[in-house]
Structure formats: C-alpha cells, structure tokens
C-alpha cells in the first residue's frame, strides 16, 4: 500500500514511488527510485516539493506519528473533489453509441495519421504546410467527436512509440475540439482549436531526432534543444500563407504556465491566451498517457490525479475543470476495482456524475478468474468505483477486453 507523506519525513532507505509536483518543480528525471544518498535527500527537501508517495513494500516505512495518506484514500478524495467542482451542464447534442462510431473512427484515425505524417515530413524538408489541406481533416475529427467523443479519443490514445510524434498531434487535435465543446466554443472557434492542436508540435520536426527519441536521460544541453521546438514550429508555420493567428499562438505558447515558469517566453496569467491554455492541458495529458521511447505512459486515471495535484500554477483552473468534465475522472479505458471486488474497464462517461461511468465488468478478484462480461451503468447501480487499478499488474490487454 503506497503512502503520501510530507517531504520533511522522508529518510534514506525509503522507496520514492512518485513526487507530488510538476516535473518542472524538481530535477529528478526518474519517476520512482530508492532514496540511497544524502545528496538526493537534501535535494528533495529543498527543491520545493511538499509531499512524496512512498512504497513501503520496496523500502522503509514511516514511523511514529507521521500522518500518511494511502493511495486509495487520496484517489477517492481527489475524485470526489473533482466531481464536486466539475458538475457539467447537460449536453444537448445527439450522440451515437460507442460501438456505432468505432468503425468510422478507425478509418478516420488511419487517414489522420497518413495526413499528419505527410504534412510534417514536408515541414522537415523545408516546405510550407498547406493549411487548406488540414482543415477538412479537422472538420471530420470534429464531427466524430460530436457523434461520440470516446470512440476517436480512445483510438488516438493507443499510439505506439514509433508513431508518437504524429499521433500525438492527432490526439491533441481531438482533445482540443472535445474541450472546446465543453467550454461552449462553436463553429469557427472549434475549427481554430482543432487546427491549433493538429499543428502545435510541428517544430519537433526541426529537432535532432536522436535527441527527440533518446531513451535515456537528457543532458541540460539536449533539454534546451527540446525546448526550442515551440519557436521552431512557429517559424515553420509563418511560411504558410493561410495559417491562423490561433495556430501560431498555440504552437509557440503551449508550454507556458500560469505561474510564469513555462517556456519559451515565460508568460503567465492573463498573458496566455485561452487557446494556449487549452493546448497546455491537452498536450500534457496526451503526452503523459502515451508510451514513449524513454518511458511507458501512465494510466488515464493516474494522469488526471497527478494533473489535479499540479493544476495550481501549471494550468488554468477553469480550463482544467472543463477538461476533467470532458474525459472524466476515470477516463475511458481505465481499469477500475468496484465495491464488490469485481474488475471493470471504463467504456463511456455519463452526464449524471463523473464518478458513475458506464463500465464493462469482466473479472472477479474474489475468485481470481474471469466472469461473463457485463455492461453496467454505475449511475443506475448499487456498485461503485473503489480505485483505479494498474492493468500491468494483472496482465490484462484492455484494448482487447474493450473491443477497441
């Protein structure tokens, strides 16, 4: 059972499972590690991190009167708080079923990957991006999101390490559109948001690919090279005659933070546009949930929990709340444990509450064996989610179980 403890209570020999803060708040590049040096201990206590998660099964436990919060307790607290502050207004759009939209979404995903790969390769060769060719693709993705957002968003998340750069852009496009709808944007503004998401990372085509895809820790010099991609992308898009100011802005400023600690211009607060604030949330979420050459992606629910801890200072609070309403506290594709001890995969969100999605039950932890799959709307059931689970610990192929 993992525990969250104040940073002043950590000691040599503890296994640090997770640091409670943005990756820009501390110098540690590893997510988990055994604390075995005084230097690392001093750094943890002085870098600004307030709390850490420890894993007592892999290192020392806390002693005495130290107040510790278990991971399940923290998860339930965060889930309840997010559900309280993100009560969504009822959606009036007519939706189709997830199953009905999946076939169309698969075809659109393949089309999107081919189109973005071609556009980005053109940019790498120094040719201008033809925005007029990207606009119809954005429109098709928007229509798919309107029919059923889970279908395309689920497929876009299932990218490989090799196609990450291209499919990340497609995923952020879809997330920007879905978030825009939640914020009440319409028509031209939605298209602007989608196009900005599609093109926001084009600058990575001008970063040394060996550095971009390096499996190990980046040097300070290499990290500075990575941080140049927003401005390089902005310079590339300047060469397109029909590029929009919104796309230029999001490309340049999607790594800015509300507290002014982002890059490249260290903008803060009201200096950051609405669309750039949206881009920051969507970019971080998809990056953290994706498998990369140097790390495996986090589970969706874990990512939302971490982003909730970071939201003050890093993200616009209103934008983050709307984003949670868009994808859920337990996003589609999340493995969850129910009150009964059964395991289920989240299939779709519902309008009633972020805590009561539609799930597909398929396994009993009591008998430790599969059970007959059953779709269940938790909003109409006595069942409830106890916690999110790590599918790698169970050896499940959630993509196959979900039928995606």
ZAVEX-850618 format. One line per field, with one value per residue (C-alpha): residue in three letters; x, y, z. Coordinates in steps of 0.02 Angstrom, whole numbers. Each point is the difference from the previous one (the first is absolute). Layout:
BEGIN
type (ala,...)
xx (X,...)
yy (Y,...)
zz (Z,...)
REM end
This chain:
BEGIN
type (unk,unk,unk,unk,unk,unk,unk,unk,unk,unk,unk,unk,unk,unk,unk,unk,unk,unk,unk,unk,unk,unk,unk,unk,unk,unk,unk,unk,unk,unk,unk,unk,unk,unk,unk,unk,unk,unk,unk,unk,unk,unk,unk,unk,unk,unk,unk,unk,unk,unk,unk,unk,unk,unk,unk,unk,unk,unk,unk,unk,unk,unk,unk,unk,unk,unk,unk,unk,unk,unk,unk,unk,unk,unk,unk,unk,unk,unk,unk,unk,unk,unk,unk,unk,unk,unk,unk,unk,unk,unk,unk,unk,unk,unk,unk,unk,unk,unk,unk,unk,unk,unk,unk,unk,unk,unk,unk,unk,unk,unk,unk,unk,unk,unk,unk,unk,unk,unk,unk,unk,unk,unk,unk,unk,unk,unk,unk,unk,unk,unk,unk,unk,unk,unk,unk,unk,unk,unk,unk,unk,unk,unk,unk,unk,unk,unk,unk,unk,unk,unk,unk,unk,unk,unk,unk,unk,unk,unk,unk,unk,unk,unk,unk,unk,unk,unk,unk,unk,unk,unk,unk,unk,unk,unk,unk,unk,unk,unk,unk,unk,unk,unk,unk,unk,unk,unk,unk,unk,unk,unk,unk,unk,unk,unk,unk,unk,unk,unk,unk,unk,unk,unk,unk,unk,unk,unk,unk,unk,unk,unk,unk,unk,unk,unk,unk,unk,unk,unk,unk,unk,unk,unk,unk,unk,unk,unk,unk,unk,unk,unk,unk,unk,unk,unk,unk,unk,unk,unk,unk,unk,unk,unk,unk,unk,unk,unk,unk,unk,unk,unk,unk,unk,unk,unk,unk,unk,unk,unk,unk,unk,unk,unk,unk,unk,unk,unk,unk,unk,unk,unk,unk,unk,unk,unk,unk,unk,unk,unk,unk,unk,unk,unk,unk,unk,unk,unk,unk,unk,unk,unk,unk,unk,unk,unk,unk,unk,unk,unk,unk,unk,unk,unk,unk,unk,unk,unk,unk,unk,unk,unk,unk,unk,unk,unk,unk,unk,unk,unk,unk,unk,unk,unk,unk,unk,unk,unk,unk,unk,unk,unk,unk,unk,unk,unk,unk,unk,unk,unk,unk,unk,unk,unk,unk,unk,unk,unk,unk,unk,unk,unk,unk,unk,unk,unk,unk,unk,unk,unk,unk,unk,unk,unk,unk,unk,unk,unk,unk,unk,unk,unk,unk,unk,unk,unk,unk,unk,unk,unk,unk,unk,unk,unk,unk,unk,unk,unk,unk,unk,unk,unk,unk,unk,unk,unk,unk,unk,unk,unk,unk,unk,unk,unk,unk,unk)
xx (0,79,-4,12,109,68,172,76,-36,94,160,138,-63,-176,-58,-66,-146,-50,38,-151,39,25,155,54,5,142,159,-42,-29,-51,-178,45,164,79,59,178,102,9,17,-167,-80,59,-60,-173,-14,54,-69,-176,-90,-119,-49,57,-77,100,-18,35,4,160,83,-17,-169,-48,19,-85,-134,32,-167,-6,-138,-18,-16,-181,-50,83,-78,-174,26,61,-137,-135,72,12,-176,-61,84,-30,-187,-35,-151,-103,60,-132,90,-68,127,18,61,185,-15,-83,134,153,4,-4,125,124,-5,19,146,94,-38,57,165,40,-45,99,151,-1,-19,138,119,-29,43,160,53,-29,-165,-147,-146,-160,-130,-138,36,-5,-166,-112,86,-35,-182,-16,78,-120,-150,63,22,-178,-72,95,160,59,19,131,84,25,76,112,70,53,152,169,171,44,-148,-10,48,-133,-141,32,-46,-159,-46,28,-107,-143,23,-1,-164,-80,59,-59,-174,-2,49,-141,105,-87,33,152,72,-11,87,134,28,10,121,110,6,43,148,61,151,59,159,60,37,146,71,139,-96,133,-29,-190,-5,141,-47,104,19,25,149,-35,55,-116,-146,29,-5,-170,-64,36,-138,-142,96,61,-179,-58,133,-56,-182,45,38,-180,-103,-165,58,-110,57,-71,104,156,-38,-32,155,109,-80,-69,142,-33,-65,-120,136,121,121,-30,88,50,-59,-40,-174,-118,-182,-98,148,-43,-145,-151,55,179,-68,-106,151,104,-126,-33,185,51,-141,35,189,-14,-120,103,139,161,173,61,-152,-167,-153,-96,-176,-134,-71,174,38,-156,44,176,-61,-125,146,94,-145,39,137,17,-173,-146,-120,-157,76,59,-172,-80,128,-45,-183,49,90,-53,87,15,26,-57,124,35,5,-99,-39,-182,-71,-47,180,-32,114,-70,59,-77,-88,-95,-35,-175,-82,-57,170,184,5,-128,57,-59,118,28,19,107,99,-27,142,-86,5,152,-74,-93,-188,-131,26,-141,-30,-55,-53,66,-123,-141,84,47,178,132,183,122,162,88,111,163,-39,183,-10,-144,68,-158,-9,-129,-9,-57,-120,-79,-13,88)
yy (0,163,150,188,84,177,26,39,-179,-89,-91,-103,-174,49,-45,158,-55,173,184,110,142,47,-66,183,17,-122,-67,-186,-82,-168,-24,-135,-37,-62,147,-53,160,152,111,-58,16,180,40,-70,104,163,-6,57,-167,-10,-185,-166,-171,-144,-188,-88,-170,54,105,68,48,155,-3,74,133,45,34,-104,-14,-163,3,-61,132,137,-61,0,174,72,-87,67,177,2,-69,140,143,-63,-31,11,80,-129,-28,31,-78,-162,-138,-171,-153,-35,-160,92,135,-112,-62,177,58,-137,54,183,-40,-87,145,126,-89,-2,183,64,-108,75,179,-17,-81,146,118,-98,25,187,8,104,-91,14,45,-16,-186,-19,91,-139,-126,108,12,-190,-24,130,-94,-163,84,66,-172,-87,74,-162,-92,110,53,-181,-47,154,-45,-174,61,-89,67,8,106,107,168,-12,-80,116,144,-90,-38,179,60,-112,48,185,-21,-101,126,144,-75,-15,184,49,44,-16,-8,105,-3,-190,-14,122,-105,-163,70,73,-171,-87,116,41,-116,23,80,-171,-38,122,-77,-128,-165,-90,124,-3,-190,-26,-143,61,159,160,111,182,47,-129,58,178,-66,-81,163,87,-95,125,143,-110,-53,181,43,-146,53,179,-66,-56,133,-57,-37,72,110,-129,-142,109,48,-178,-66,130,1,-172,-26,161,-12,107,36,62,-146,-71,30,75,173,-30,72,-9,25,111,10,-177,-14,-113,-115,-14,-44,-135,-62,-14,-115,-108,-17,-53,-126,-89,5,-79,-138,-48,-129,89,-61,38,-46,-88,109,22,-66,131,10,15,141,95,-22,68,146,42,14,113,106,149,97,-113,3,119,-65,26,-82,-149,-23,2,-126,-120,19,-42,-164,-47,-33,-181,26,-131,-144,8,-164,19,-105,4,-10,-183,-46,-17,81,100,111,173,9,166,152,48,168,-40,-3,-17,-139,-110,-44,-148,-146,-176,-125,-152,-67,-50,32,-111,-156,66,-50,77,17,25,178,119,182,101,182,43,144,-128,-129,-30,-33,136,25,-28,37,-1,-151,-27,-122,-53,-76,-109,-38,59,60,137,40,-177,-4,165,-57,156)
zz (0,-58,119,-23,132,29,-76,170,54,-139,43,-80,-43,-53,-175,-83,-107,-60,30,32,-117,-180,-87,-16,190,32,-85,10,-169,74,58,129,88,162,103,42,6,113,-154,-70,173,16,-176,37,158,-83,-179,46,-1,148,-1,-73,-25,75,-26,167,-87,-89,135,175,71,100,189,151,-18,-182,-86,-158,-130,-97,-189,2,128,-102,-161,74,74,-165,-99,116,-5,-189,-16,114,-93,-177,-5,-186,-81,-96,-178,-132,-148,-70,27,-78,92,25,-102,-144,-9,21,-180,-71,131,-50,-182,49,114,-141,-116,131,31,-186,-23,150,-44,-175,64,128,-122,-118,142,36,-181,14,-92,61,82,-102,129,-128,-8,189,25,-71,114,152,-53,-12,172,70,-70,75,170,-12,-40,142,73,84,-165,-82,163,54,-167,-4,171,-57,-96,-9,44,-184,-57,157,-77,-136,101,147,-114,-56,181,57,-146,58,183,-44,-95,141,130,-109,-8,189,14,-117,-152,-167,-187,-48,177,6,-167,60,156,-98,-129,138,85,-162,-36,176,-3,-179,67,59,-182,15,159,-16,-7,102,140,-22,11,125,118,147,100,-98,36,43,-176,-79,105,-59,-179,35,74,-165,-92,34,-80,-143,-33,3,-128,-111,6,-43,-173,-29,-86,76,177,139,145,121,-72,10,180,61,-90,85,173,42,125,96,180,99,129,-133,16,-174,-166,-120,55,185,-22,148,45,-118,-119,-58,-122,24,-140,65,172,-81,-96,158,85,-154,-43,176,18,-164,26,173,-55,-153,-14,-46,-47,177,105,0,14,162,16,-40,177,75,-121,48,184,-28,-106,138,121,-122,-59,113,-87,-150,-80,-9,134,-105,-152,102,78,-172,-61,142,-47,-178,30,177,165,-56,-188,-124,-3,188,97,162,153,55,176,-32,-38,-186,-129,-144,-141,-21,-168,-4,108,55,31,178,87,-38,130,-88,-177,-102,30,-66,142,-45,150,182,122,129,-110,-96,-167,-148,7,-135,-68,46,-43,152,20,174,10,4,111,180,-59,17,-44,143,-93,-167,-31,-94,-143,-14,174,-58,-174,-89,-179,25,-184,-37,147,-51,-181,-64)
REM end
